[in-house]
Amino acid sequence: MSVPLSDRVIQLAYDPGITPKGGGLPGLAVLKNVVNSINMFGIIAVVGALAVSLGVWAWGHHTGGHQAEANGKKGAVVAAGAALGLGAANGIVAFFSGLGSQVH
């Protein structure tokens, strides 16, 4: 039995009516707290990585170790990028979630 093309297009455009909703599952507050704690742990780790990278950069500069200086610079840039990503994580997810909800 063949299904007409118009019926197949209607089936593809079907809206299941699923939207994010808080409070539907138990433990949501605990999950948010865990994720916030992981984010804070990551930010603290990045601060340590930045301090070590800046120390390697300074040590390499003052001792003439060009390889150490270059690695310190790379580490500082990576740590700064990680800090940017961790700090902006909530905004990035909110932005793309809002963008995704506009797709019809």
Buried (B, 14 or more C-beta within 10 A) or exposed (E): EEEEEEEEEEEEEEEEEEEEEEEEEEEEEEEEEEEEEEBEEBEEEBEEBBEBBBEBBEEBBEEEBEEBBEBBBEBBEBBBEBBEEBBEEEEEEEEEEEEEEEEE
